């Protein structure tokens, strides 16, 4: 019997739940990194409560090391940066969508260099177009920030993919109107045997 994959999923809300359900259905042991206690608790409750094959912790100092130690091994990291918040500054947007996820991806890559693994980043989707002129102006700023985040994540993924291509596969998913469950299915494909030939790719998804 093949060993169960150990998967760390970082995200929030319906995206975190959809990704967790997909990997649980695949027989994986999953650790969740949530952005807020209430949100993480809601996701775990929806999955049937914390159990030996599903557990989580809120993002904070030492969170990554604690969850990897509990997993025992890290085979797959799925990192899903949050969407831009209305009125959020460009600097705050890039910190949330690039700096934090970038540090997590690098830490996971370092853990995988010995035994191999898969790094999957899911870029924040571009905001939808609003109706009012004021909302349009705010959305334009959010769109610009998210586009910059996607470009930065793409560059990072390609650097990580070239670091140890015989050991670590790193790819970026860019949802463009895709549902969370559809993105999760694509992530499962890339994390499995069928995705071994894809490395350093930026895949744009649409329903």
Contact map, one row per residue, 1 for C-alpha under 8 A:
111000000000000000000000000000000000000000000000000000000000000000000000000000000000000000000000000000000000000000000000000000000000000000000000000000000000000000000000000000000000000000000000000000000000000
111100000000000000000000000000000000000000000000000000000000000000000000000000000000000000000000000000000000000000000000000000000000000000000000000000000000000000000000000000000000000000000000000000000000000
111110000000000000000000000000000000000000000000000000000000000000000000000000000000000000000000000000000000000000000000000000000000000000000000000000000000000000000000000000000000000000000000000000000000000
011111000000000000000000001110000000000000000000000000000000000000000000000000000000000000000000000000000000000000000000000000000000000000000000000000000000000000000000000000000000000000000000000000000000000
001111100000000000000000001110000000000000000000000000000000000000000000011100000000000000000000000000000000000000000000000000000000000000000000000000000000000000000000000000000000000000000000000000000000000
000111110000000000000000000111100000000000000000000000000000000000000011111100000000000000000000000000000000000000000000000000000000000000000000000000000000000000000000000000000000000000000000000000000000000
000011111000000000000010000111100000000000000000000000000000000000000010011111000000000000000000000000000000000000000000000000000000000000000000000000000000000000000000000000000000000000000000000000000000000
000001111100000000000000000001111000000000000000000000000000000000110000010111000000000000000000000000000000000000000000000000000000000000000000000000000000000000000000000000000000000000000000000000000000000
000000111110000100110000000001111000000000000000000000000000000000000000000011110000000000000000000000000000000000000000000000000000000000000000000000000000000000000000000000000000000000000000000000000000000
000000011111000100000000000000011100000000000000000000000000000000000000000011111000000000000000000000000000000000000000000000000000000000000000000000000000000000000000000000000000000000000000000000000000000
000000001111101100000000000000011110000000000000000000000000000000000000000000111100000000000000000000000000000000000000000000000000000000000000000000000000000000000000000000000000000000000000000000000000000
000000000111111110000000000000000110001100000000000000000000000000000000000000010100000000000000000000000000000000000000000000000000000000000000000000000000000000000000000000000000000000000000000000000000000
000000000011111110000000000000000000001100100000000000000000000000000000000000000000000000000000000000000000000000000000000000000000000000000000000000000000000000000000000000000000000000000000000000000000000
000000000001111111000000000000000000000000100000000000000000000000000000000000000000000000000000000000000000000000000000000000000000000000000000000000000000000000000000000000000001000000000000000000000000000
000000000011111111100000000000000000000000000000000000000000000000000000000000010000000000000000000000000000000000000000000000000000000000000000000000000000000000000000000000000001100000000000000000000000000
000000001111111111110000000000010100000000100000000000000000000000000000000000010000000000000000000000000000000000000000000000000000000000000000000000000000000000000000000000000000000000000000000000000000000
000000000001111111111000000000000000000000100110000000000000000000000000000000000000000000000000000000000000000000000000000000000000000000000000000000000000000000000000000000000000000000000000000000000000000
000000000000011111111100000000000000000000000000000000000000000000000000000000000000000000000000000000000000000000000000000000000000000000000000000000000000000000000000000000000001100100000000000000000000000
000000001000001111111110000000000000000000000000000000000000000000000000000000000000000000000000000000000000000000000000000000000000000000000000000000000000000000000000000000000001101110000000000000000000000
000000001000000111111111000001010000000000000000000000000000000000000000000000000000000000000000000000000000000000000000000000000000000000000000000000000000000000000000000000000000000000000000000000000000000
000000000000000011111111100000000000000000000010000000000000000000000000000000000000000000000000000000000000000000000000000000000000000000000000000000000000000000000000000000000000000000000000000000000000000
000000000000000001111111110000000000000000000000000000000000000000000000000000000000000000000000000000000000000000000000000000000000000000000000000000000000000000000000000000000000100110010000000000000000000
000000100000000000111111111111000000000000000000000000000000000000000000000000000000000000000000000000000000000000000000000000000000000000000000000000000000000000000000000000000000000000010000000000000000000
000000000000000000011111111111000000000000000000000000000000000000000000000000000000000000000000000000000000000000000000000000000000000000000000000000000000000000000000000000000000000000000000000000000000000
000000000000000000001111111100000000000000000000000000000000000000000000000000000000000000000000000000000000000000000000000000000000000000000000000000000000000000000000000000000000000000000000000000000000000
000000000000000000000111111100000000000000000000000000000000000000000000000000000000000000000000000000000000000000000000000000000000000000000000000000000000000000000000000000000000000000000000000000000000000
000110000000000000000011111110000000000000000000000000000000000000000000000000000000000000000000000000000000000000000000000000000000000000000000000000000000000000000000000000000000000000000000000000000000000
000111100000000000000011111111000000000000000000000010000000000000000000000000000000000000000000000000000000000000000000000000000000000000000000000000000000000000000000000000000000000000000000000000000000000
000111100000000000000011001111100000000000000000000111000000000000000010000000000000000000000000000000000000000000000000000000000000000000000000000000000000000000000000000000000000000000000000000000000000000
000001111000000000010011000111110000000000000000000011100000000000000010000000000000000000000000000000000000000000000000000000000000000000000000000000000000000000000000000000000000000000000000000000000000000
000001111000000000000000000011111000000000000000000011111000000000110010000000000000000000000000000000000000000000000000000000000000000000000000000000000000000000000000000000000000000000000000000000000000000
000000011110000100010000000001111100000100000000000001111000000000000000000000000000000000000000000000000000000000000000000000000000000000000000000000000000000000000000000000000000000000000000000000000000000
000000011110000000000000000000111110000100000000000000011110001000000000000000000000000000000000000000000000000000000000000000000000000000000000000000000000000000000000000000000000000000000000000000000000000
000000000111000100000000000000011111101100000000000000011110000000000000000000000000000000000000000000000000000000000000000000000000000000000000000000000000000000000000000000000000000000000000000000000000000
000000000011000000000000000000001111101100000000000000000110000000000000000000000000000000000000000000000000000000000000000000000000000000000000000000000000000000000000000000000000000000000000000000000000000
000000000000000000000000000000000111111100000000000000000110000000000000000000000000000000000000000000000000000000000000000000000000000000000000000000000000000000000000000000000000000000000000000000000000000
000000000000000000000000000000000111111110000000000000000100000000000000000000000000000000000000000000000000000000000000000000000000000000000000000000000000000000000000000000000000000000000000000000000000000
000000000000000000000000000000000001111111000000000000000000000000000000000000000000000000000000000000000000000000000000000000000000000000000000000000000000000000000000000000000000000000000000000000000000000
000000000001100000000000000000000111111111100000000000000000000000000000000000000000000000000000000000000000000000000000000000000000000000000000000000000000000000000000000000000000000000000000000000000000000
000000000001100000000000000000011111111111110000000000011100000000000000000000000000000000000000000000000000000000000000000000000000000000000000000000000000000000000000000000000000000000000000000000000000000
000000000000000000000000000000000000111111111000000000000000000000000000000000000000000000000000000000000000000000000000000000000000000000000000000000000000000000000000000000000000000000000000000000000000000
000000000000000000000000000000000000011111111100000000000000000000000000000000000000000000000000000000000000000000000000000000000000000000000000000000000000000000000000000000000000000000000000000000000000000
000000000000110110000000000000000000001111111110000000000000000000000000000000000000000000000000000000000000000000000000000000000000000000000000000000000000000000000000000000000000000000000000000000000000000
000000000000000000000000000000000000000111111111110001110000000000000000000000000000000000000000000000000000000000000000000000000000000000000000000000000000000000000000000000000000000000000000000000000000000
000000000000000000000000000000000000000011111111110000000000000000000000000000000000000000000000000000000000000000000000000000000000000000000000000000000000000000000000000000000000000000000000000000000000000
000000000000000010000000000000000000000001111111100000000000000000000000000000000000000000000000000000000000000000000000000000000000000000000000000000000000000000000000000000000000000000000000000000000000000
000000000000000010001000000000000000000000111111110000000000000000000000000000000000000000000000000000000000000000000000000000000000000000000000000000000000000000000000000000000000000000000000000000000000000
000000000000000000000000000000000000000000011111110000000000000000000000000000000000000000000000000000000000000000000000000000000000000000000000000000000000000000000000000000000000000000000000000000000000000
000000000000000000000000000000000000000000011111111001000000000000000000000000000000000000000000000000000000000000000000000000000000000000000000000000000000000000000000000000000000000000000000000000000000000
000000000000000000000000000000000000000000011011111111110000000000000000000000000000000000000000000000000000000000000000000000000000000000000000000000000000000000000000000000000000000000000000000000000000000
000000000000000000000000000000000000000000000000111111100000000000000000000000000000000000000000000000000000000000000000000000000000000000000000000000000000000000000000000000000000000000000000000000000000000
000000000000000000000000000010000000000000000000011111100000000000000000000000000000000000000000000000000000000000000000000000000000000000000000000000000000000000000000000000000000000000000000000000000000000
000000000000000000000000000111100000000000000000011111100000000000000000000000000000000000000000000000000000000000000000000000000000000000000000000000000000000000000000000000000000000000000000000000000000000
000000000000000000000000000011110000000000010000111111110000000000000000000000000000000000000000000000000000000000000000000000000000000000000000000000000000000000000000000000000000000000000000000000000000000
000000000000000000000000000001110000000000010000011111111000000000000000000000000000000000000000000000000000000000000000000000000000000000000000000000000000000000000000000000000000000000000000000000000000000
000000000000000000000000000000111100000100010000010001111100000000100000000000000000000000000000000000000000000000000000000000000000000000000000000000000000000000000000000000000000000000000000000000000000000
000000000000000000000000000000111100000100000000000000111110001000100000000000000000000000000000000000000000000000000000000000000000000000000000000000000000000000000000000000000000000000000000000000000000000
000000000000000000000000000000001111100100000000000000011111001000000000000000000000000000000000000000000000000000000000000000000000000000000000000000000000000000000000000000000000000000000000000000000000000
000000000000000000000000000000001111000000000000000000001111101000000000000000000000000000000000000000000000000000000000000000000000000000000000000000000000000000000000000000000000000000000000000000000000000
000000000000000000000000000000000000000000000000000000000111111000000000000000000000000000000000000000000000000000000000000000000000000000000000000000000000000000000000000000000000000000000000000000000000000
000000000000000000000000000000000000000000000000000000000011111100000000000000000000000000000000000000000000000000000000000000000000000000000000000000000000000000000000000000000000000000000000000000000000000
000000000000000000000000000000000000000000000000000000000001111111000000000000000000000000000000000000000000000000000000000000000000000000000000000000000000000000000000000000000000000000000000000000000000000
000000000000000000000000000000001000000000000000000000001111111111100000000000000000000000000000000000000000000000000000000000000000000000000000000000000000000000000000000000000000000000000000000000000000000
000000000000000000000000000000000000000000000000000000000000111111110000000000000000000000000000000000010000000000000000000000000000000000000000000000000000000000000000000000000000000000000000000000000000000
000000000000000000000000000000000000000000000000000000000000011111111000000000000000000000000000000000000000000000000000000000000000000000000000000000000000000000000000000000000000000000000000000000000000000
000000000000000000000000000000000000000000000000000000000000011111111100000000000000000000000000000000000000000000000000000000000000000000000000000000000000000000000000000000000000000000000000000000000000000
000000010000000000000000000000100000000000000000000000011000001111111110000000000000000000000000000000000000000000000000000000000000000000000000000000000000000000000000000000000000000000000000000000000000000
000000010000000000000000000000100000000000000000000000000000000111111111110000000000000000000000000000000000000000000000000000000000000000000000000000000000000000000000000000000000000000000000000000000000000
000000000000000000000000000000000000000000000000000000000000000011111111100000000000000000000000000000000000000000000000000000000000000000000000000000000000000000000000000000000000000000000000000000000000000
000000000000000000000000000000000000000000000000000000000000000001111111000000000000000000000000000000000000000000000000000000000000000000000000000000000000000000000000000000000000000000000000000000000000000
000001100000000000000000000011100000000000000000000000000000000000111111110000000000000000000000000000000000000000000000000000000000000000000000000000000000000000000000000000000000000000000000000000000000000
000001000000000000000000000000000000000000000000000000000000000000011111110000000000000000000000000000000000000000000000000000000000000000000000000000000000000000000000000000000000000000000000000000000000000
000001000000000000000000000000000000000000000000000000000000000000011011111000000000000000000000000000000000000000000000000000000000000000000000000000000000000000000000000000000000000000000000000000000000000
000011110000000000000000000000000000000000000000000000000000000000010011111110000000000000000000000000000001001100001000000000000000000000000000000000000000000000000000000000000000000000000000000000000000000
000011100000000000000000000000000000000000000000000000000000000000000000111110000000000000000000000000000000000100011100000000000000000000000000000000000000000000000000000000000000000000000000000000000000000
000011110000000000000000000000000000000000000000000000000000000000000000011111000000000000000000000000000000000000001111000000000000000000000000000000000000000000000000000000000000000000000010000000000000000
000000111100000000000000000000000000000000000000000000000000000000000000011111100000000000000000000000001001000000000111000000000000000000000000000000000000000000000000000000000000000000000000000000000000000
000000111100000000000000000000000000000000000000000000000000000000000000000111110000000000000000000000000000000000000011110000000000000000000000000000000000000000000000000000000000000000100000000000000000000
000000001110000000000000000000000000000000000000000000000000000000000000000011111000000000000000000010011000000000000001110000000000000000000000000000000000000000000000000000000000000000000000000000000000000
000000001111001100000000000000000000000000000000000000000000000000000000000001111100000000000000000010000000000000000000111100000000000000000000000000000000000000000000000000000000000000000000000000000000000
000000000110000000000000000000000000000000000000000000000000000000000000000000111110000000000001110010000000000000000000011100000000000000000000000000000000000000000000000000000000000000000000000000000000000
000000000011000000000000000000000000000000000000000000000000000000000000000000011111000000000001100000000000000000000000000100000000000000000000000000000000000000000000000000000000000000000000000000000000000
000000000000000000000000000000000000000000000000000000000000000000000000000000001111100000000000100000000000000000000000000110000000000000000000010000000000000000000000000000000000000000000000000000000000000
000000000000000000000000000000000000000000000000000000000000000000000000000000000111110100001000000000000000000000000000000100100000000000000100110000000000000000000000000000000000000000000000000000000000000
000000000000000000000000000000000000000000000000000000000000000000000000000000000011111100001000000000000000000000000000000000000000000000000100000000000000000000000000000000000000000000000000000000000000000
000000000000000000000000000000000000000000000000000000000000000000000000000000000001111100000000000000000000000000000000000000000000000001100100000000000000000000000000000000000000000000000000000000000000000
000000000000000000000000000000000000000000000000000000000000000000000000000000000000111110000000000000000000000000000000000000000000000001000000000000000000000000000000000000000000000000000000000000000000000
000000000000000000000000000000000000000000000000000000000000000000000000000000000001111111011000000000000000000000000000000000000000000000000100000000000000000000000000000000000000000000000000000000000000000
000000000000000000000000000000000000000000000000000000000000000000000000000000000000001111111000000000000000000000000000000000000000000000000000000000000000000000000000000000000000000000000000000000000000000
000000000000000000000000000000000000000000000000000000000000000000000000000000000000000111111100000000000000000000000000000000000000000000001100100000000000000000000000000000000000000000000000000000000000000
000000000000000000000000000000000000000000000000000000000000000000000000000000000000000011111110000000000000000000000000000000000000000000000000000000000000000000000000000000000000000000000000000000000000000
000000000000000000000000000000000000000000000000000000000000000000000000000000000000000111111111000000000000000000000000000000000000000000000000000000000000000000000000000000000000000000000000000000000000000
000000000000000000000000000000000000000000000000000000000000000000000000000000000001100111111111100000000000000000000000000000000000000000000000110000000000000000000000000000000000000000000000000000000000000
000000000000000000000000000000000000000000000000000000000000000000000000000000000000000001111111111000000000000000000000000000000000000000000000100110000000000000000000000000000000000000000000000000000000000
000000000000000000000000000000000000000000000000000000000000000000000000000000000000000000111111111100000000000000000000000000000000000000000000000000000000000000000000000000000000000000000000000000000000000
000000000000000000000000000000000000000000000000000000000000000000000000000000001100000000011111111110000000000000000000000000000000000000000000000000000000000000000000000000000000000000000000000000000000000
000000000000000000000000000000000000000000000000000000000000000000000000000000001110000000001111111110000000000000000000000100000000000000000000010010000000000000000000000000000000000000000000000000000000000
000000000000000000000000000000000000000000000000000000000000000000000000000000001000000000000111111111000000000000000000000000000000000000000000000010011000000000000000000000000000000000000000000000000000000
000000000000000000000000000000000000000000000000000000000000000000000000000000000000000000000111111111100000000000000000000000000000000000000000000000000000000000000000000000000000000000000000000000000000000
000000000000000000000000000000000000000000000000000000000000000000000000000000000000000000000011111111110000000000000000000000000000000000000000000000000000000000000000000000000000000000000000000000000000000
000000000000000000000000000000000000000000000000000000000000000000000000000000111000000000000001111111111000000000000000000000000000000000000000000000000000000000000000000000000000000000000000000000000000000
000000000000000000000000000000000000000000000000000000000000000000000000000000000000000000000000011111111100000000000000000000000000000000000000000000001001000000000000000000000000000000000000000000000000000
000000000000000000000000000000000000000000000000000000000000000000000000000000000000000000000000001111111110000000000000000000000000000000000000000000000000000000000000000000000000000000000000000000000000000
000000000000000000000000000000000000000000000000000000000000000100000000000000100000000000000000000111111111000000000000000000000000000000000000000000000000000000000000000000000000000000000000000000000000000
000000000000000000000000000000000000000000000000000000000000000000000000000010100000000000000000000011111111100000000010000000000000000000000000000000000000000000000000000000000000000000000000000000000000000
000000000000000000000000000000000000000000000000000000000000000000000000000000000000000000000000000001111111110000000000000000000000000000000000000000000000000100000000000000000000000000000000000000000000000
000000000000000000000000000000000000000000000000000000000000000000000000000000000000000000000000000000111111111000000000000000000000000000000000000000000000000000000000000000000000000000000000000000000000000
000000000000000000000000000000000000000000000000000000000000000000000000010010000000000000000000000000011111111100000010000000000000000000000000000000000000000000000000000000000000000000000000000000000000000
000000000000000000000000000000000000000000000000000000000000000000000000000000000000000000000000000000001111111110001010000000000000000000000000000000000000000100000001000000000000000000000000000000000000000
000000000000000000000000000000000000000000000000000000000000000000000000000000000000000000000000000000000111111110000000000000000000000000000000000000000000000000000000000000000000000000000000000000000000000
000000000000000000000000000000000000000000000000000000000000000000000000010000000000000000000000000000000011111111000000000000000000000000000000000000000000000000000000000000000000000000000000000000000000000
000000000000000000000000000000000000000000000000000000000000000000000000011000000000000000000000000000000001111111111000000000000000000000000000000000000000000000000011000000000000000000000000000000000000000
000000000000000000000000000000000000000000000000000000000000000000000000000000000000000000000000000000000000111111111000000000000000000000000000000000000000000000010011000000000000000000000000000000000000000
000000000000000000000000000000000000000000000000000000000000000000000000000000000000000000000000000000000000001111110000000000000000000000000000000000000000000000000010000000000000000000000000000000000000000
000000000000000000000000000000000000000000000000000000000000000000000000000000000000000000000000000000000000000111111000000000000000000000000000000000000000000000000010000000000000000000000000000000000000000
000000000000000000000000000000000000000000000000000000000000000000000000001000000000000000000000000000000000000111111100000000000000000000000000000000000000000000000111000000000000000000000000000000000000000
000000000000000000000000000000000000000000000000000000000000000000000000011100000000000000000000000000000000100110111110000000000000000000000000000000000000000000000011100000000000000000000000000000000000000
000000000000000000000000000000000000000000000000000000000000000000000000001110000000000000000000000000000000000000011111000000000000000000000000000000000000000000000001110000000000000000000110000000000000000
000000000000000000000000000000000000000000000000000000000000000000000000000111000000000000000000000000001001100000001111100000000000000000000000000000000000000000000001111000000000000000000000000000000000000
000000000000000000000000000000000000000000000000000000000000000000000000000111100000000000000000000000000000000000000111110000000000000000000000000000000000000000000000011110000000000000100110000000000000000
000000000000000000000000000000000000000000000000000000000000000000000000000001110000000000000000000000000000000000000011111000000000000000000000000000001000100000000000011110000000000000000000000000000000000
000000000000000000000000000000000000000000000000000000000000000000000000000001111000000000000000000000000000000000000001111100000000000000000000000000000000000000000000000111100000000000000000000000000000000
000000000000000000000000000000000000000000000000000000000000000000000000000000011000000000000000000000000000000000000000111110000000000000000000000011001000000000000000000111100000000000000000000000000000000
000000000000000000000000000000000000000000000000000000000000000000000000000000011111000000000000100000000000000000000000011111000000000000000000010011000000000000000000000001100000000000000000000000000000000
000000000000000000000000000000000000000000000000000000000000000000000000000000000010000000000000000000000000000000000000001111100000000000000000010000000000000000000000000001111000000000000000000000000000000
000000000000000000000000000000000000000000000000000000000000000000000000000000000000000000000000000000000000000000000000000111110000000000000110011000000000000000000000000000010000000000000000000000000000000
000000000000000000000000000000000000000000000000000000000000000000000000000000000001000000000000000000000000000000000000000011111000000000100110000000000000000000000000000000000000000000000000000000000000000
000000000000000000000000000000000000000000000000000000000000000000000000000000000000000000000000000000000000000000000000000001111100000000100000000000000000000000000000000000000000000000000000000000000000000
000000000000000000000000000000000000000000000000000000000000000000000000000000000000000000000000000000000000000000000000000000111110000100100000000000000000000000000000000000000000000000000000000000000000000
000000000000000000000000000000000000000000000000000000000000000000000000000000000000000000000000000000000000000000000000000000011111001100100000000000000000000000000000000000000000000000000000000000000000000
000000000000000000000000000000000000000000000000000000000000000000000000000000000000000000000000000000000000000000000000000000001111101100000000000000000000000000000000000000000000000000000000000000000000000
000000000000000000000000000000000000000000000000000000000000000000000000000000000000000000000000000000000000000000000000000000000111111100000000000000000000000000000000000000000000000000000000000000000000000
000000000000000000000000000000000000000000000000000000000000000000000000000000000000000000000000000000000000000000000000000000000011111110000000000000000000000000000000000000000000000000000000000000000000000
000000000000000000000000000000000000000000000000000000000000000000000000000000000000000000000000000000000000000000000000000000000001111111000000000000000000000000000000000000000000000000000000000000000000000
000000000000000000000000000000000000000000000000000000000000000000000000000000000000000000000000000000000000000000000000000000000111111111100000000000000000000000000000000000000000000000000000000000000000000
000000000000000000000000000000000000000000000000000000000000000000000000000000000000000000000000000000000000000000000000000000001111111111110000000000000000000000000000000000000000000000000000000000000000000
000000000000000000000000000000000000000000000000000000000000000000000000000000000000000000000000000000000000000000000000000000000000111111111000000000000000000000000000000000000000000000000000000000000000000
000000000000000000000000000000000000000000000000000000000000000000000000000000000000011000000000000000000000000000000000000000000000011111111100000000000000000000000000000000000000000000000000000000000000000
000000000000000000000000000000000000000000000000000000000000000000000000000000000000010000000000000000000000000000000000000000111100001111111110000000000000000000000000000000000000000000000000000000000000000
000000000000000000000000000000000000000000000000000000000000000000000000000000000000000000000000000000000000000000000000000000000000000111111111000000000000000000000000000000000000000000000000000000000000000
000000000000000000000000000000000000000000000000000000000000000000000000000000000000000001000000000000000000000000000000000000000000000011111111100000000000000000000000000000000000000000000000000000000000000
000000000000000000000000000000000000000000000000000000000000000000000000000000000001110101000000000000000000000000000000000001100000000001111111110000000000000000000000000000000000000000000000000000000000000
000000000000000000000000000000000000000000000000000000000000000000000000000000000000000000000000000000000000000000000000000001100000000000111111111000000000000000000000000000000000000000000000000000000000000
000000000000000000000000000000000000000000000000000000000000000000000000000000000000000000000000000000000000000000000000000000000000000000011111111100000000000000000000000000000000000000000000000000000000000
000000000000000000000000000000000000000000000000000000000000000000000000000000000001000001001100000000000000000000000000000000000000000000001111111110000000000000000000000000000000000000000000000000000000000
000000000000000000000000000000000000000000000000000000000000000000000000000000000011000000001000100000000000000000000000000111000000000000000111111111000000000000000000000000000000000000000000000000000000000
000000000000000000000000000000000000000000000000000000000000000000000000000000000000000000000000000000000000000000000000000001000000000000000011111111100000000000000000000000000000000000000000000000000000000
000000000000000000000000000000000000000000000000000000000000000000000000000000000000000000000100000000000000000000000000000000000000000000000001111111110000000000000000000000000000000000000000000000000000000
000000000000000000000000000000000000000000000000000000000000000000000000000000000000000000000100110000000000000000000000001100000000000000000000111111111000000000000000000000000000000000000000000000000000000
000000000000000000000000000000000000000000000000000000000000000000000000000000000000000000000000000000000000000000000000001100000000000000000000011111111100000000000000000001000000000000000000000000000000000
000000000000000000000000000000000000000000000000000000000000000000000000000000000000000000000000000000000000000000000000000000000000000000000000001111111110000000000000000000000000000000000000000000000000000
000000000000000000000000000000000000000000000000000000000000000000000000000000000000000000000000010000000000000000000000000000000000000000000000000111111111000000000000000000000000000000000000000000000000000
000000000000000000000000000000000000000000000000000000000000000000000000000000000000000000000000010001000000000000000000101000000000000000000000000011111111100000000000000100000000000000000000000000000000000
000000000000000000000000000000000000000000000000000000000000000000000000000000000000000000000000000000000000000000000000000000000000000000000000000001111111110000000000000100000000000000000000000000000100000
000000000000000000000000000000000000000000000000000000000000000000000000000000000000000000000000000000000000000000000000000000000000000000000000000000111111111000000000000000000000000000000000000000000000000
000000000000000000000000000000000000000000000000000000000000000000000000000000000000000000000000000001000000000000000000000000000000000000000000000000011111111100000000000000000000000000000000000000000000000
000000000000000000000000000000000000000000000000000000000000000000000000000000000000000000000000000000000000000000000000100000000000000000000000000000001111111110000000011100000000000000000000000000010000000
000000000000000000000000000000000000000000000000000000000000000000000000000000000000000000000000000000000000000000000000000000000000000000000000000000000111111111000000011000000000000000000000000000111000000
000000000000000000000000000000000000000000000000000000000000000000000000000000000000000000000000000000000000000000000000000000000000000000000000000000000011111111100000000000000000000000000000000000010000000
000000000000000000000000000000000000000000000000000000000000000000000000000000000000000000000000000000000100100000000000000000000000000000000000000000000001111111110000010000000000000000000000000000010000000
000000000000000000000000000000000000000000000000000000000000000000000000000000000000000000000000000000000000000000000000000000000000000000000000000000000000111111111001111000000000000000000000000000110000000
000000000000000000000000000000000000000000000000000000000000000000000000000000000000000000000000000000000000000000000000000000000000000000000000000000000000011111111000000000000000000000000000000000010000000
000000000000000000000000000000000000000000000000000000000000000000000000000000000000000000000000000000000000000000000000000000000000000000000000000000000000001111111001000000000000000000000000000000000000000
000000000000000000000000000000000000000000000000000000000000000000000000000000000000000000000000000000000000000010000000000000000000000000000000000000000000000111111111000000000000000000000000000000000000000
000000000000000000000000000000000000000000000000000000000000000000000000000000000000000000000000000000000000000000000000000000000000000000000000000000000000000011111111100000000000000000000000000000100000000
000000000000000000000000000000000000000000000000000000000000000000000000000000000000000000000000000000000000000000010000000000000000000000000000000000000000000000011111100000000000000000000000000000000000000
000000000000000000000000000000000000000000000000000000000000000000000000000000000000000000000000000000000000000111111000000000000000000000000000000000000000000000011111100000000000000000000000000000000000000
000000000000000000000000000000000000000000000000000000000000000000000000000000000000000000000000000000000000100110011110000000000000000000000000000000000000000010111111110000000000000000000000000000000000000
000000000000000000000000000000000000000000000000000000000000000000000000000000000000000000000000000000000000000000001110000000000000000000000000000000000000000010001111111000000000000000000000000101110000000
000000000000000000000000000000000000000000000000000000000000000000000000000000000000000000000000000000000000000000000111100000000000000000000000000000000000110110000001111100000000000000000000000000111000000
000000000000000000000000000000000000000000000000000000000000000000000000000000000000000000000000000000000000000000000011100000000000000000000000000000000000110010000000111110000000000000000000000001111110000
000000000000000000000000000000000000000000000000000000000000000000000000000000000000000000000000000000000000000000000001111000000000000000000000000000001100100000000000011111000000000000000000000000011110000
000000000000000000000000000000000000000000000000000000000000000000000000000000000000000000000000000000000000000000000001111000000000000000000000000000000000000000000000001111100000001000000000000000000111100
000000000000000000000000000000000000000000000000000000000000000000000000000000000000000000000000000000000000000000000000011110000000000000000000000001000000000000000000000111110000000000000000000000000111100
000000000000000000000000000000000000000000000000000000000000000000000000000000000000000000000000000000000000000000000000011110000000000000000000000000000000000000000000000011111100001000000000000000000001110
000000000000000000000000000000000000000000000000000000000000000000000000000000000000000000000000000000000000000000000000000011000000000000000000000000000000000000000000000001111100000000000000000000000001111
000000000000000000000000000000000000000000000000000000000000000000000000000000000000000000000000000000000000000000000000000010000000000000000000000000000000000000000000000000111110000000000000000000000000111
000000000000000000000000000000000000000000000000000000000000000000000000000000000000000000000000000000000000000000000000000000000000000000000000000000000000000000000000000000111111011000000000000000000000111
000000000000000000000000000000000000000000000000000000000000000000000000000000000000000000000000000000000000000000000000000000000000000000000000000000000000000000000000000000001111111000000000000000000000001
000000000000011001100000000000000000000000000000000000000000000000000000000000000000000000000000000000000000000000000000000000000000000000000000000000000000000000000000000000000111111100000000000000000000000
000000000000001001100100000000000000000000000000000000000000000000000000000000000000000000000000000000000000000000000000000000000000000000000000000000000000000000000000000000000011111110000000000000000000000
000000000000000000000000000000000000000000000000000000000000000000000000000000000000000000000000000000000000000000000000000000000000000000000000000000000000000000000000000000000111111111000000000000000000001
000000000000000000100000000000000000000000000000000000000000000000000000000000000000000000000000000000000000000000000000000000000000000000000000000000000000000000000000000010100111111111100000000000000000100
000000000000000001100100000000000000000000000000000000000000000000000000000000000000000000000000000000000000000000000000000000000000000000000000000000000000000000000000000000000001111111110000000000000000000
000000000000000000100100000000000000000000000000000000000000000000000000000000000000000000000000000000000000000000000000000000000000000000000000000000000000000000000000000000000000111111111000000000000000000
000000000000000000000000000000000000000000000000000000000000000000000000000000000000000000000000000000000000000000000000000000000000000000000000000000000000000000000000000000000000011111111100000000000000000
000000000000000000000000000000000000000000000000000000000000000000000000000001000000000000000000000000000000000000000001000000000000000000000000000000000000000000000000000000000000001111111110000000000000000
000000000000000000000110000000000000000000000000000000000000000000000000000000000000000000000000000000000000000000000000000000000000000000000000000000000000000000000000000000000000000111111111000000000000000
000000000000000000000000000000000000000000000000000000000000000000000000000000000000000000000000000000000000000000000000000000000000000000000000000000000000000000000000000000000000000011111111111000000000000
000000000000000000000000000000000000000000000000000000000000000000000000000000000000000000000000000000000000000000000101000000000000000000000000000000000000000000000000000000000000000001111111111101000000000
000000000000000000000000000000000000000000000000000000000000000000000000000100000000000000000000000000000000000000000101000000000000000000000000000000000000000000000000000000000000000000111111111100000000000
000000000000000000000000000000000000000000000000000000000000000000000000000000000000000000000000000000000000000000000000000000000000000000000000000000000000000000000000000000000000000000011111111100000000000
000000000000000000000000000000000000000000000000000000000000000000000000000000000000000000000000000000000000000000000000000000000000000000000000000000000000000000000000000000000000000000001111111100000000000
000000000000000000000000000000000000000000000000000000000000000000000000000000000000000000000000000000000000000000000000000000000000000000000000000000000000000000000000000000000000000000001111111110000000000
000000000000000000000000000000000000000000000000000000000000000000000000000000000000000000000000000000000000000000000000000000000000000000000000000000000000000000000000000000000000000000001111111111000000000
000000000000000000000000000000000000000000000000000000000000000000000000000000000000000000000000000000000000000000000000000000000000000000000000000000000000000000000000100000000000000000000111111111100000000
000000000000000000000000000000000000000000000000000000000000000000000000000000000000000000000000000000000000000000000000000000000000000000000000000000000000000000000000000000000000000000000000011111100000000
000000000000000000000000000000000000000000000000000000000000000000000000000000000000000000000000000000000000000000000000000000000000000000000000000000000000000000000000101000000000000000000100001111111000000
000000000000000000000000000000000000000000000000000000000000000000000000000000000000000000000000000000000000000000000000000000000000000000000000000000000000010010001000111000000000000000000000000111111000000
000000000000000000000000000000000000000000000000000000000000000000000000000000000000000000000000000000000000000000000000000000000000000000000000000000000000111111000000111100000000000000000000000001111100000
000000000000000000000000000000000000000000000000000000000000000000000000000000000000000000000000000000000000000000000000000000000000000000000000000000000000010000000000011100000000000000000000000001111110000
000000000000000000000000000000000000000000000000000000000000000000000000000000000000000000000000000000000000000000000000000000000000000000000000000000000100000000000000001111000000000000000000000000011111000
000000000000000000000000000000000000000000000000000000000000000000000000000000000000000000000000000000000000000000000000000000000000000000000000000000000000000000000000001111000000000000000000000000001111100
000000000000000000000000000000000000000000000000000000000000000000000000000000000000000000000000000000000000000000000000000000000000000000000000000000000000000000000000000011110000000000000000000000000111110
000000000000000000000000000000000000000000000000000000000000000000000000000000000000000000000000000000000000000000000000000000000000000000000000000000000000000000000000000011111100001000000000000000000011111
000000000000000000000000000000000000000000000000000000000000000000000000000000000000000000000000000000000000000000000000000000000000000000000000000000000000000000000000000000111100000000000000000000000001111
000000000000000000000000000000000000000000000000000000000000000000000000000000000000000000000000000000000000000000000000000000000000000000000000000000000000000000000000000000011110010000000000000000000000111
